Amino acid sequence: MALATNSAAAAAAVSGGAASQPRRAAAFLPLKRRTISAIHAADPSKNNGPVVPAAAGAKSSSSAVATPEKKPAAPGKWAVDSWRSKKALQLPEYPNAEELDAVLKTIEMFPPVVFAGEARHLEERMAEAAMGGAFMGVVLMFGGQVPVVKVGRMAGQFAKPRSEPFEEKDSVKLPSYRGGNVNGDDFTEKSRVSDPQRMIRAYAQSVATLNLLRAFATGGYAAMQRFTQWNLDFMDHHEQGDR
């Protein structure tokens, strides 16, 4: 299988490959590149660098690559609307299908909230954290003197899954609140109707929030390397903060 083959190749590179060449494969790529290659083992086309080959002595891995009949059938290619072919149990029901279609076409014209390069950069940073090269948390960076991967849960969570499609209060049964992206939380019939226009408002709010965060990040306001300049008591009155 492709996943097993590429995983074996990455493992061979990390461990040194065959016994006759204990270190050659390990030096093929730097540590950081090997880490990202392992993350993308299931899809080598996402790797920015070359794929780490298996050592010459790893016959089982190389034979799997050279034998086409052992490869699994290629999965369906991803597309923007691939999700429509999957089973989904939490999709809201909109009373006006034409309005929903118009809103979806409008959103398709908008730029992405998060760009692909940003997602790949986060994946690389998270891989570094998984390998012990970075940690998440300002206190860890302050005490351990290591880089920090900053991860925030914000600018989203507009849709909420519900175990029941309806809720009942005082003998009144209404559709469940599914998040600001879908309907309102007021327990009224009008508020609980799924409104596709809410998706456009949610997009605008997400973009505005992320633009502010990007300004903080690129402008140095969120640079944790400058924590000694922040007015935080536990840093100002600590021997580490005086360095």
Backbone torsions as a table, in degrees:
resi	resn	phi	psi	omega
1	MET	NA	149.3	-176.5
2	ALA	-62.5	-41.0	-179.2
3	LEU	-62.7	-46.3	-179.3
4	ALA	-66.0	-38.0	-178.9
5	THR	-65.1	-49.5	-178.5
6	ASN	-68.2	-34.4	176.5
7	SER	-65.4	-40.4	177.9
8	ALA	-65.2	-37.5	178.5
9	ALA	-63.6	-44.8	178.5
10	ALA	-63.9	-40.6	179.1
11	ALA	-64.8	-37.8	178.5
12	ALA	-65.1	-37.2	179.4
13	ALA	-66.9	-40.3	-178.6
14	VAL	-69.5	-42.7	-175.6
15	SER	-82.0	-15.9	178.5
16	GLY	110.6	1.9	175.3
17	GLY	77.9	-142.3	-177.8
18	ALA	-73.7	164.9	-177.1
19	ALA	-66.5	-27.8	-178.0
20	SER	-72.6	-20.7	178.4
21	GLN	-130.8	77.0	-170.3
22	PRO	-70.2	-21.1	-173.6
23	ARG	-127.4	-12.2	-173.6
24	ARG	-62.2	-47.2	-178.7
25	ALA	-66.7	-33.4	-178.4
26	ALA	-65.7	-26.5	-178.6
27	ALA	-92.3	4.3	-176.2
28	PHE	-63.7	-40.7	179.4
29	LEU	-132.8	153.9	175.9
30	PRO	-66.2	165.2	-176.2
31	LEU	-57.9	-43.1	-176.9
32	LYS	-62.8	-42.9	-179.3
33	ARG	-66.3	-37.9	178.4
34	ARG	-62.6	-37.4	-179.7
35	THR	-62.8	-47.2	-178.6
36	ILE	-68.1	-36.0	177.9
37	SER	-61.9	-38.8	179.0
38	ALA	-66.8	-36.2	179.1
39	ILE	-63.0	-37.5	-176.9
40	HIS	-96.8	24.5	-175.0
41	ALA	-58.9	-31.8	-178.0
42	ALA	-75.5	-18.0	-179.2
43	ASP	-142.7	83.9	-175.6
44	PRO	-61.1	-20.8	-178.1
45	SER	-65.3	-17.3	179.8
46	LYS	-82.7	-12.9	-178.1
47	ASN	-70.0	135.5	176.2
48	ASN	-76.9	-30.1	-178.4
49	GLY	-104.0	-179.1	-180.0
50	PRO	-68.4	154.2	177.8
51	VAL	-75.9	134.7	-179.9
52	VAL	-72.7	119.4	-178.8
53	PRO	-79.1	157.8	174.4
54	ALA	-73.9	152.7	178.9
55	ALA	-66.0	159.0	-175.7
56	ALA	-60.5	-32.3	-177.1
57	GLY	-78.9	-11.1	-178.4
58	ALA	-83.6	76.6	-173.1
59	LYS	-67.2	-36.1	-177.3
60	SER	-64.1	-38.2	179.6
61	SER	-71.6	-46.3	-177.2
62	SER	-65.2	-35.9	179.1
63	SER	-67.0	-33.5	178.2
64	ALA	-65.9	-34.8	178.8
65	VAL	-69.9	-38.8	-174.1
66	ALA	-82.5	-6.1	-177.2
67	THR	-106.9	99.2	-175.6
68	PRO	-61.3	-34.9	-175.0
69	GLU	-66.9	-15.4	-179.9
70	LYS	-88.0	-8.6	180.0
71	LYS	-78.4	139.3	177.7
72	PRO	-72.5	162.6	177.9
73	ALA	-63.4	138.0	-178.2
74	ALA	-63.5	132.2	179.1
75	PRO	-68.1	163.2	179.5
76	GLY	-60.5	138.7	-178.2
77	LYS	-70.0	137.9	-177.6
78	TRP	-69.9	143.0	173.6
79	ALA	-142.9	166.7	-177.4
80	VAL	-58.7	-35.2	-178.2
81	ASP	-102.7	22.0	179.0
82	SER	-60.4	-30.1	-177.3
83	TRP	-62.9	-22.1	-178.8
84	ARG	-66.7	-22.6	180.0
85	SER	-87.1	-2.6	-178.7
86	LYS	-100.8	158.7	178.1
87	LYS	-80.3	127.4	-179.6
88	ALA	-131.1	130.5	-176.2
89	LEU	-105.2	-8.7	-173.4
90	GLN	-114.5	15.3	179.6
91	LEU	-75.4	134.2	178.9
92	PRO	-72.1	158.3	176.6
93	GLU	-103.4	120.4	-178.9
94	TYR	-99.2	132.8	-178.3
95	PRO	-70.2	-26.7	-177.4
96	ASN	-114.5	98.9	-177.2
97	ALA	-67.3	-34.3	-179.4
98	GLU	-67.0	-41.6	178.3
99	GLU	-65.5	-40.0	177.4
100	LEU	-60.8	-44.9	-180.0
101	ASP	-63.1	-39.3	179.2
102	ALA	-65.1	-40.8	179.1
103	VAL	-65.6	-43.1	179.8
104	LEU	-62.5	-39.7	177.6
105	LYS	-66.3	-35.4	177.3
106	THR	-65.7	-45.3	-179.2
107	ILE	-65.4	-32.7	178.9
108	GLU	-61.4	-25.0	179.9
109	MET	-82.7	-13.4	-178.7
110	PHE	-77.2	152.5	172.2
111	PRO	-69.1	158.1	-178.7
112	PRO	-65.6	148.2	175.9
113	VAL	-67.1	-43.3	176.6
114	VAL	-122.4	127.9	-177.4
115	PHE	-83.8	157.5	-176.6
116	ALA	-60.1	-39.0	179.4
117	GLY	-62.9	-35.8	177.2
118	GLU	-67.1	-39.9	178.8
119	ALA	-65.7	-41.2	178.8
120	ARG	-66.3	-38.4	178.4
121	HIS	-63.6	-42.4	177.8
122	LEU	-63.2	-39.7	179.7
123	GLU	-61.3	-41.2	178.4
124	GLU	-65.1	-42.4	-179.8
125	ARG	-66.9	-39.4	178.1
126	MET	-66.1	-34.5	176.5
127	ALA	-64.7	-39.3	176.6
128	GLU	-62.5	-40.6	178.9
129	ALA	-65.4	-38.7	179.8
130	ALA	-65.2	-30.3	-179.9
131	MET	-88.6	3.0	178.4
132	GLY	88.0	8.0	-179.5
133	GLY	-85.9	-10.3	178.9
134	ALA	-157.0	162.8	-179.9
135	PHE	-135.5	162.4	179.2
136	MET	-104.1	117.7	178.3
137	GLY	137.3	129.6	-178.8
138	VAL	-65.9	-34.3	-179.7
139	VAL	-66.7	-37.9	177.7
140	LEU	-65.5	-38.8	178.7
141	MET	-67.7	-39.4	-179.5
142	PHE	-65.6	-45.1	-177.1
143	GLY	-83.2	-35.2	-175.2
144	GLY	-95.9	-10.1	179.5
145	GLN	57.5	45.0	177.6
146	VAL	-128.2	157.5	178.4
147	PRO	-61.0	156.7	-177.8
148	VAL	-122.7	133.7	171.8
149	VAL	-93.7	114.2	-176.7
150	LYS	-90.6	118.4	-179.1
151	VAL	-123.6	123.4	-179.1
152	GLY	-119.7	140.3	174.7
153	ARG	-100.4	91.2	-173.4
154	MET	-156.7	176.6	177.6
155	ALA	57.9	32.9	-178.8
156	GLY	-171.5	-143.7	-176.5
157	GLN	56.0	47.1	179.1
158	PHE	-88.8	-13.7	-179.7
159	ALA	-118.4	135.3	-174.9
160	LYS	-126.1	123.7	175.1
161	PRO	-69.7	148.8	-179.0
162	ARG	-130.7	141.1	179.0
163	SER	-73.5	-25.8	179.4
164	GLU	-126.7	137.4	-179.8
165	PRO	-72.5	-18.0	-179.3
166	PHE	-131.1	156.5	171.9
167	GLU	-132.1	153.4	-173.7
168	GLU	-128.6	133.5	176.2
169	LYS	-138.1	128.6	177.9
170	ASP	50.3	46.1	177.8
171	SER	67.2	12.8	176.2
172	VAL	-106.9	125.5	-176.9
173	LYS	-111.3	121.0	-178.5
174	LEU	-132.3	160.8	175.6
175	PRO	-59.8	146.4	-179.2
176	SER	-68.2	151.7	174.8
177	TYR	-73.1	122.1	-175.8
178	ARG	-110.4	13.8	178.1
179	GLY	108.0	157.6	-177.1
180	GLY	-62.6	-15.8	177.1
181	ASN	-75.8	-15.2	-172.8
182	VAL	-118.6	-58.1	-177.0
183	ASN	-148.8	-177.3	-177.6
184	GLY	-94.9	160.2	-178.8
185	ASP	-90.0	-10.1	175.6
186	ASP	-64.1	136.4	-177.4
187	PHE	-83.3	68.1	175.3
188	THR	-133.2	155.3	-178.3
189	GLU	-61.6	-40.5	-179.4
190	LYS	-66.4	-41.5	-177.6
191	SER	-68.3	-33.2	-174.7
192	ARG	-86.0	-0.7	175.8
193	VAL	-73.9	131.6	179.3
194	SER	-64.4	125.3	-175.7
195	ASP	-118.7	111.1	-178.8
196	PRO	-64.6	-23.5	179.3
197	GLN	-62.8	-22.0	178.9
198	ARG	-64.0	-26.9	178.9
199	MET	-65.2	-36.5	178.3
200	ILE	-68.6	-41.7	178.0
201	ARG	-65.2	-38.4	178.2
202	ALA	-65.4	-39.1	176.7
203	TYR	-61.1	-48.3	-178.4
204	ALA	-61.1	-41.2	-180.0
205	GLN	-68.2	-38.6	178.6
206	SER	-64.0	-44.7	-179.6
207	VAL	-63.8	-43.5	179.6
208	ALA	-61.5	-42.4	179.4
209	THR	-64.7	-45.6	-178.9
210	LEU	-67.9	-35.1	176.4
211	ASN	-62.1	-39.3	176.8
212	LEU	-65.0	-42.7	179.2
213	LEU	-64.7	-39.6	177.7
214	ARG	-63.6	-38.4	177.9
215	ALA	-62.9	-41.7	176.6
216	PHE	-62.5	-44.3	-175.0
217	ALA	-68.8	-46.1	-176.9
218	THR	-79.8	-22.1	-179.5
219	GLY	-88.1	-0.3	178.0
220	GLY	90.1	-3.4	-178.2
221	TYR	-69.2	-25.4	179.9
222	ALA	-108.1	14.0	-178.6
223	ALA	-75.0	108.5	-177.9
224	MET	-71.5	-14.3	175.0
225	GLN	-68.0	-14.0	-179.5
226	ARG	-106.3	26.4	-174.3
227	PHE	-64.5	-20.9	179.4
228	THR	-68.9	-14.6	179.5
229	GLN	-93.2	-5.0	179.6
230	TRP	-83.0	151.4	179.5
231	ASN	-89.2	65.9	177.8
232	LEU	-112.0	124.3	-174.7
233	ASP	-59.2	-42.0	-174.1
234	PHE	-71.0	-11.4	175.2
235	MET	-100.5	-39.3	-178.3
236	ASP	-65.0	-34.5	-175.6
237	HIS	-108.5	46.1	179.6
238	HIS	-137.8	147.1	-177.4
239	GLU	-61.7	-31.1	177.5
240	GLN	-68.8	-33.4	-179.6
241	GLY	-70.7	-17.1	179.3
242	ASP	-85.3	-7.1	-178.2
243	ARG	-74.0	NA	NA
